[in-house]
């Protein structure tokens, strides 16, 4: 995790000092995105090593709240600093935040990354195969990962479809687009905040399925919305569902997967989510072009509800995950 943060900071600093042409800028941004995607599963796998098992739900909710809160506040802070520091200065401030993050992570105790019988020199492909085997070997893990990926594949087109829905059938302008896109973020932050404050033990399979269903139904009903205000409310509620499914899926995996395989399983999960999102944009874009935003939303939400039902059946067959 420290290496990922240092790499991202270095790439941002190079961008700030060089201000490269567009092709090189895209290359640097792509490299930074790779480092960021490596950091995400590593950070989720590290949580059980620093937080007690009973507090995992709240800890994962706090991580989600901090991550999404930072993504929300970051552009606002950048907009305030831009007139004073200009582009190069804002990028250097961004690079400094990665250095601070790496320093804070360096204060954590050393985390064991290998278990008995695991080869430290294993290749990237060998680690990837180990993650896939770990997912496939346990029914509950398979259901959680498969369900999460399926939900993203079904609903991933919503960000693009919202633009066409707001400016088309709902008759809004650019302000309406921004409002609808912000609605999910508001719901996400509220959902993470509520879960972070929850003291009671949560029934995670129920929370996972509720998150799947609410996020999918939110899209389906958004396709039927008659006004921007209605669509905003539905998308905000959908954000609550996304927060619920993220916390539930993460915590279930942390409790069901052995510690030495957790990073590989999370890598498999987030890799699958990336592929699912790409497919959603590709296939959803074709559907949007041929039918329109309302049909795209209803289709995406309906498919998500079917994926929810399939996940519920898979979880029932797999039984309840217990602590490792």
One Martini backbone bead per residue (centre of mass of N, CA, C, O) as a GRO file, in nm:
protein
  324
    1UNK     BB    1   0.058   0.063  -0.021
    2UNK     BB    2   0.295   0.253  -0.007
    3UNK     BB    3   0.385   0.215  -0.299
    4UNK     BB    4   0.127   0.316  -0.435
    5UNK     BB    5   0.138   0.604  -0.319
    6UNK     BB    6   0.419   0.681  -0.427
    7UNK     BB    7   0.357   0.638  -0.724
    8UNK     BB    8   0.126   0.838  -0.748
    9UNK     BB    9   0.282   1.085  -0.650
   10UNK     BB   10   0.503   1.078  -0.870
   11UNK     BB   11   0.313   1.105  -1.116
   12UNK     BB   12   0.192   1.376  -1.034
   13UNK     BB   13   0.458   1.532  -1.018
   14UNK     BB   14   0.541   1.491  -1.311
   15UNK     BB   15   0.294   1.630  -1.426
   16UNK     BB   16   0.344   1.908  -1.293
   17UNK     BB   17   0.642   1.961  -1.405
   18UNK     BB   18   0.575   1.890  -1.719
   19UNK     BB   19   0.312   1.915  -1.874
   20UNK     BB   20   0.206   1.721  -2.085
   21UNK     BB   21   0.087   1.583  -2.334
   22UNK     BB   22  -0.187   1.403  -2.393
   23UNK     BB   23  -0.066   1.117  -2.434
   24UNK     BB   24   0.116   1.128  -2.176
   25UNK     BB   25  -0.108   1.192  -1.977
   26UNK     BB   26  -0.264   0.929  -2.020
   27UNK     BB   27  -0.036   0.742  -1.933
   28UNK     BB   28  -0.005   0.850  -1.643
   29UNK     BB   29  -0.301   0.803  -1.561
   30UNK     BB   30  -0.296   0.496  -1.608
   31UNK     BB   31  -0.075   0.428  -1.400
   32UNK     BB   32  -0.225   0.545  -1.158
   33UNK     BB   33  -0.472   0.360  -1.179
   34UNK     BB   34  -0.323   0.098  -1.124
   35UNK     BB   35  -0.224   0.170  -0.840
   36UNK     BB   36  -0.510   0.218  -0.726
   37UNK     BB   37  -0.617  -0.077  -0.781
   38UNK     BB   38  -0.413  -0.212  -0.589
   39UNK     BB   39  -0.487  -0.064  -0.325
   40UNK     BB   40  -0.779  -0.150  -0.271
   41UNK     BB   41  -0.749  -0.457  -0.201
   42UNK     BB   42  -0.525  -0.419   0.009
   43UNK     BB   43  -0.690  -0.248   0.211
   44UNK     BB   44  -0.919  -0.454   0.262
   45UNK     BB   45  -0.725  -0.686   0.361
   46UNK     BB   46  -0.605  -0.513   0.615
   47UNK     BB   47  -0.835  -0.460   0.821
   48UNK     BB   48  -0.833  -0.729   1.003
   49UNK     BB   49  -0.537  -0.659   1.122
   50UNK     BB   50  -0.654  -0.368   1.277
   51UNK     BB   51  -0.938  -0.502   1.339
   52UNK     BB   52  -1.183  -0.619   1.502
   53UNK     BB   53  -1.421  -0.843   1.421
   54UNK     BB   54  -1.679  -0.684   1.539
   55UNK     BB   55  -1.576  -0.403   1.365
   56UNK     BB   56  -1.589  -0.439   1.051
   57UNK     BB   57  -1.837  -0.289   0.953
   58UNK     BB   58  -1.754  -0.007   1.058
   59UNK     BB   59  -1.481   0.008   0.918
   60UNK     BB   60  -1.583  -0.018   0.624
   61UNK     BB   61  -1.765   0.229   0.640
   62UNK     BB   62  -1.537   0.431   0.701
   63UNK     BB   63  -1.380   0.384   0.444
   64UNK     BB   64  -1.610   0.466   0.251
   65UNK     BB   65  -1.651   0.751   0.363
   66UNK     BB   66  -1.363   0.857   0.315
   67UNK     BB   67  -1.338   0.798   0.014
   68UNK     BB   68  -1.601   0.948  -0.087
   69UNK     BB   69  -1.543   1.215   0.055
   70UNK     BB   70  -1.278   1.275  -0.094
   71UNK     BB   71  -1.402   1.266  -0.384
   72UNK     BB   72  -1.591   1.510  -0.322
   73UNK     BB   73  -1.385   1.731  -0.200
   74UNK     BB   74  -1.147   1.750  -0.394
   75UNK     BB   75  -1.268   1.927  -0.630
   76UNK     BB   76  -1.339   2.166  -0.445
   77UNK     BB   77  -1.053   2.233  -0.350
   78UNK     BB   78  -0.932   2.267  -0.631
   79UNK     BB   79  -1.115   2.506  -0.714
   80UNK     BB   80  -1.003   2.698  -0.487
   81UNK     BB   81  -0.687   2.670  -0.566
   82UNK     BB   82  -0.653   2.741  -0.870
   83UNK     BB   83  -0.636   3.062  -0.867
   84UNK     BB   84  -0.368   3.051  -0.686
   85UNK     BB   85  -0.182   2.787  -0.800
   86UNK     BB   86  -0.268   2.646  -1.025
   87UNK     BB   87  -0.212   2.356  -1.178
   88UNK     BB   88   0.067   2.284  -1.062
   89UNK     BB   89   0.001   2.334  -0.762
   90UNK     BB   90  -0.235   2.135  -0.731
   91UNK     BB   91  -0.070   1.881  -0.808
   92UNK     BB   92   0.137   1.906  -0.575
   93UNK     BB   93  -0.068   1.874  -0.351
   94UNK     BB   94  -0.160   1.595  -0.438
   95UNK     BB   95   0.118   1.461  -0.406
   96UNK     BB   96   0.141   1.520  -0.099
   97UNK     BB   97  -0.096   1.337  -0.007
   98UNK     BB   98   0.049   1.071  -0.075
   99UNK     BB   99   0.283   1.108   0.123
  100UNK     BB  100   0.110   1.117   0.375
  101UNK     BB  101  -0.023   0.843   0.340
  102UNK     BB  102   0.240   0.676   0.344
  103UNK     BB  103   0.323   0.765   0.630
  104UNK     BB  104   0.077   0.649   0.779
  105UNK     BB  105   0.109   0.354   0.680
  106UNK     BB  106   0.400   0.322   0.811
  107UNK     BB  107   0.272   0.303   1.113
  108UNK     BB  108   0.197   0.036   1.069
  109UNK     BB  109   0.203  -0.272   1.119
  110UNK     BB  110   0.312  -0.550   1.014
  111UNK     BB  111   0.191  -0.746   0.740
  112UNK     BB  112   0.095  -1.045   0.660
  113UNK     BB  113   0.133  -1.204   0.315
  114UNK     BB  114   0.188  -1.507   0.416
  115UNK     BB  115   0.158  -1.845   0.414
  116UNK     BB  116   0.179  -2.155   0.446
  117UNK     BB  117   0.328  -2.264   0.143
  118UNK     BB  118   0.401  -1.984   0.028
  119UNK     BB  119   0.538  -1.819  -0.244
  120UNK     BB  120   0.710  -1.522  -0.268
  121UNK     BB  121   0.788  -1.576  -0.596
  122UNK     BB  122   0.531  -1.553  -0.716
  123UNK     BB  123   0.346  -1.483  -0.971
  124UNK     BB  124   0.096  -1.305  -1.096
  125UNK     BB  125  -0.058  -1.547  -1.221
  126UNK     BB  126  -0.051  -1.725  -0.969
  127UNK     BB  127  -0.211  -1.530  -0.790
  128UNK     BB  128  -0.461  -1.517  -0.970
  129UNK     BB  129  -0.527  -1.819  -0.952
  130UNK     BB  130  -0.558  -1.826  -0.645
  131UNK     BB  131  -0.802  -1.637  -0.635
  132UNK     BB  132  -0.993  -1.805  -0.813
  133UNK     BB  133  -0.986  -2.060  -0.640
  134UNK     BB  134  -1.093  -1.931  -0.377
  135UNK     BB  135  -1.366  -1.850  -0.495
  136UNK     BB  136  -1.458  -2.138  -0.606
  137UNK     BB  137  -1.431  -2.320  -0.336
  138UNK     BB  138  -1.653  -2.118  -0.207
  139UNK     BB  139  -1.980  -2.055  -0.209
  140UNK     BB  140  -2.006  -1.781  -0.070
  141UNK     BB  141  -1.782  -1.637  -0.221
  142UNK     BB  142  -1.899  -1.687  -0.501
  143UNK     BB  143  -2.165  -1.534  -0.453
  144UNK     BB  144  -2.053  -1.256  -0.382
  145UNK     BB  145  -1.876  -1.204  -0.629
  146UNK     BB  146  -2.084  -1.271  -0.851
  147UNK     BB  147  -2.301  -1.070  -0.759
  148UNK     BB  148  -2.140  -0.809  -0.774
  149UNK     BB  149  -2.061  -0.828  -1.072
  150UNK     BB  150  -2.351  -0.847  -1.183
  151UNK     BB  151  -2.453  -0.573  -1.079
  152UNK     BB  152  -2.252  -0.403  -1.238
  153UNK     BB  153  -2.329  -0.507  -1.520
  154UNK     BB  154  -2.627  -0.404  -1.500
  155UNK     BB  155  -2.574  -0.087  -1.362
  156UNK     BB  156  -2.321   0.071  -1.502
  157UNK     BB  157  -2.491   0.274  -1.705
  158UNK     BB  158  -2.619   0.509  -1.531
  159UNK     BB  159  -2.432   0.755  -1.568
  160UNK     BB  160  -2.497   0.788  -1.871
  161UNK     BB  161  -2.813   0.776  -1.869
  162UNK     BB  162  -2.863   1.031  -1.695
  163UNK     BB  163  -2.799   1.241  -1.908
  164UNK     BB  164  -3.034   1.160  -2.108
  165UNK     BB  165  -3.268   1.180  -1.907
  166UNK     BB  166  -3.240   1.478  -1.818
  167UNK     BB  167  -3.231   1.604  -2.127
  168UNK     BB  168  -3.487   1.455  -2.212
  169UNK     BB  169  -3.758   1.342  -2.065
  170UNK     BB  170  -3.710   1.564  -1.818
  171UNK     BB  171  -3.613   1.855  -1.934
  172UNK     BB  172  -3.325   1.922  -1.863
  173UNK     BB  173  -3.010   2.026  -1.779
  174UNK     BB  174  -2.701   2.052  -1.652
  175UNK     BB  175  -2.807   2.079  -1.362
  176UNK     BB  176  -2.962   1.808  -1.360
  177UNK     BB  177  -2.723   1.628  -1.405
  178UNK     BB  178  -2.563   1.704  -1.150
  179UNK     BB  179  -2.785   1.628  -0.949
  180UNK     BB  180  -2.809   1.323  -1.021
  181UNK     BB  181  -2.508   1.252  -0.977
  182UNK     BB  182  -2.512   1.346  -0.669
  183UNK     BB  183  -2.722   1.156  -0.538
  184UNK     BB  184  -2.552   0.900  -0.499
  185UNK     BB  185  -2.337   1.031  -0.317
  186UNK     BB  186  -2.527   1.106  -0.090
  187UNK     BB  187  -2.623   0.817  -0.030
  188UNK     BB  188  -2.348   0.697   0.030
  189UNK     BB  189  -2.269   0.873   0.271
  190UNK     BB  190  -2.517   0.804   0.442
  191UNK     BB  191  -2.477   0.497   0.451
  192UNK     BB  192  -2.196   0.490   0.579
  193UNK     BB  193  -2.268   0.654   0.831
  194UNK     BB  194  -2.480   0.461   0.946
  195UNK     BB  195  -2.294   0.205   0.959
  196UNK     BB  196  -2.068   0.338   1.140
  197UNK     BB  197  -2.292   0.377   1.390
  198UNK     BB  198  -2.344   0.085   1.421
  199UNK     BB  199  -2.370  -0.148   1.699
  200UNK     BB  200  -2.505  -0.368   1.571
  201UNK     BB  201  -2.538  -0.669   1.445
  202UNK     BB  202  -2.528  -0.764   1.113
  203UNK     BB  203  -2.705  -0.914   0.855
  204UNK     BB  204  -2.524  -0.962   0.582
  205UNK     BB  205  -2.692  -1.111   0.367
  206UNK     BB  206  -2.932  -0.914   0.390
  207UNK     BB  207  -2.770  -0.657   0.323
  208UNK     BB  208  -2.675  -0.745   0.046
  209UNK     BB  209  -2.956  -0.793  -0.086
  210UNK     BB  210  -3.067  -0.514  -0.028
  211UNK     BB  211  -2.855  -0.363  -0.194
  212UNK     BB  212  -2.913  -0.494  -0.462
  213UNK     BB  213  -3.218  -0.422  -0.476
  214UNK     BB  214  -3.207  -0.112  -0.436
  215UNK     BB  215  -3.011  -0.042  -0.669
  216UNK     BB  216  -3.194  -0.170  -0.891
  217UNK     BB  217  -3.471  -0.037  -0.832
  218UNK     BB  218  -3.371   0.251  -0.868
  219UNK     BB  219  -3.329   0.224  -1.173
  220UNK     BB  220  -3.602   0.127  -1.262
  221UNK     BB  221  -3.761   0.379  -1.142
  222UNK     BB  222  -3.606   0.598  -1.295
  223UNK     BB  223  -3.731   0.517  -1.575
  224UNK     BB  224  -4.030   0.626  -1.443
  225UNK     BB  225  -3.975   0.906  -1.402
  226UNK     BB  226  -4.137   1.247  -1.405
  227UNK     BB  227  -3.892   1.387  -1.247
  228UNK     BB  228  -3.612   1.513  -1.112
  229UNK     BB  229  -3.691   1.474  -0.813
  230UNK     BB  230  -3.754   1.172  -0.834
  231UNK     BB  231  -3.478   1.080  -0.943
  232UNK     BB  232  -3.313   1.186  -0.706
  233UNK     BB  233  -3.439   1.010  -0.486
  234UNK     BB  234  -3.376   0.733  -0.615
  235UNK     BB  235  -3.064   0.773  -0.630
  236UNK     BB  236  -3.020   0.812  -0.328
  237UNK     BB  237  -3.128   0.537  -0.246
  238UNK     BB  238  -2.927   0.382  -0.416
  239UNK     BB  239  -2.680   0.470  -0.252
  240UNK     BB  240  -2.757   0.312   0.000
  241UNK     BB  241  -2.733   0.033  -0.138
  242UNK     BB  242  -2.433   0.047  -0.212
  243UNK     BB  243  -2.325   0.070   0.073
  244UNK     BB  244  -2.443  -0.197   0.176
  245UNK     BB  245  -2.308  -0.396  -0.028
  246UNK     BB  246  -2.014  -0.320   0.029
  247UNK     BB  247  -1.999  -0.386   0.331
  248UNK     BB  248  -2.105  -0.676   0.315
  249UNK     BB  249  -1.905  -0.802   0.114
  250UNK     BB  250  -1.642  -0.731   0.261
  251UNK     BB  251  -1.706  -0.871   0.535
  252UNK     BB  252  -1.764  -1.156   0.433
  253UNK     BB  253  -1.481  -1.202   0.315
  254UNK     BB  254  -1.313  -1.146   0.574
  255UNK     BB  255  -1.459  -1.401   0.726
  256UNK     BB  256  -1.422  -1.642   0.493
  257UNK     BB  257  -1.121  -1.572   0.436
  258UNK     BB  258  -0.814  -1.629   0.446
  259UNK     BB  259  -0.566  -1.410   0.504
  260UNK     BB  260  -0.359  -1.517   0.274
  261UNK     BB  261  -0.613  -1.473   0.044
  262UNK     BB  262  -0.751  -1.191   0.050
  263UNK     BB  263  -0.603  -1.022  -0.165
  264UNK     BB  264  -0.676  -1.209  -0.405
  265UNK     BB  265  -0.982  -1.189  -0.379
  266UNK     BB  266  -1.002  -0.882  -0.409
  267UNK     BB  267  -0.866  -0.876  -0.683
  268UNK     BB  268  -1.086  -1.041  -0.822
  269UNK     BB  269  -1.322  -0.859  -0.763
  270UNK     BB  270  -1.210  -0.587  -0.891
  271UNK     BB  271  -1.155  -0.708  -1.164
  272UNK     BB  272  -1.449  -0.790  -1.223
  273UNK     BB  273  -1.568  -0.506  -1.198
  274UNK     BB  274  -1.412  -0.383  -1.433
  275UNK     BB  275  -1.526  -0.568  -1.652
  276UNK     BB  276  -1.827  -0.511  -1.598
  277UNK     BB  277  -1.817  -0.207  -1.656
  278UNK     BB  278  -1.727  -0.230  -1.949
  279UNK     BB  279  -1.972  -0.397  -2.045
  280UNK     BB  280  -2.188  -0.194  -1.961
  281UNK     BB  281  -2.097   0.033  -2.153
  282UNK     BB  282  -2.116  -0.124  -2.414
  283UNK     BB  283  -2.406  -0.253  -2.399
  284UNK     BB  284  -2.556  -0.005  -2.283
  285UNK     BB  285  -2.495   0.183  -2.519
  286UNK     BB  286  -2.653   0.024  -2.729
  287UNK     BB  287  -2.925   0.035  -2.583
  288UNK     BB  288  -2.944   0.344  -2.567
  289UNK     BB  289  -2.935   0.394  -2.877
  290UNK     BB  290  -3.196   0.204  -2.949
  291UNK     BB  291  -3.410   0.312  -2.705
  292UNK     BB  292  -3.324   0.464  -2.438
  293UNK     BB  293  -3.320   0.560  -2.106
  294UNK     BB  294  -3.568   0.417  -1.990
  295UNK     BB  295  -3.511   0.131  -2.093
  296UNK     BB  296  -3.229   0.108  -1.971
  297UNK     BB  297  -3.313   0.129  -1.674
  298UNK     BB  298  -3.520  -0.101  -1.662
  299UNK     BB  299  -3.329  -0.322  -1.761
  300UNK     BB  300  -3.108  -0.293  -1.547
  301UNK     BB  301  -3.288  -0.331  -1.296
  302UNK     BB  302  -3.410  -0.605  -1.372
  303UNK     BB  303  -3.141  -0.757  -1.392
  304UNK     BB  304  -3.056  -0.698  -1.097
  305UNK     BB  305  -3.291  -0.857  -0.965
  306UNK     BB  306  -3.211  -1.128  -1.083
  307UNK     BB  307  -2.930  -1.131  -0.951
  308UNK     BB  308  -3.038  -1.126  -0.664
  309UNK     BB  309  -3.190  -1.395  -0.672
  310UNK     BB  310  -2.942  -1.569  -0.745
  311UNK     BB  311  -2.780  -1.495  -0.489
  312UNK     BB  312  -2.981  -1.601  -0.281
  313UNK     BB  313  -2.963  -1.896  -0.373
  314UNK     BB  314  -2.655  -1.928  -0.336
  315UNK     BB  315  -2.653  -1.863  -0.030
  316UNK     BB  316  -2.841  -2.090   0.059
  317UNK     BB  317  -2.650  -2.317  -0.042
  318UNK     BB  318  -2.385  -2.209   0.120
  319UNK     BB  319  -2.452  -2.055   0.356
  320UNK     BB  320  -2.304  -1.932   0.639
  321UNK     BB  321  -2.062  -1.729   0.723
  322UNK     BB  322  -1.776  -1.754   0.915
  323UNK     BB  323  -1.531  -1.724   1.105
  324UNK     BB  324  -1.186  -1.792   1.060
   0.00000   0.00000   0.00000
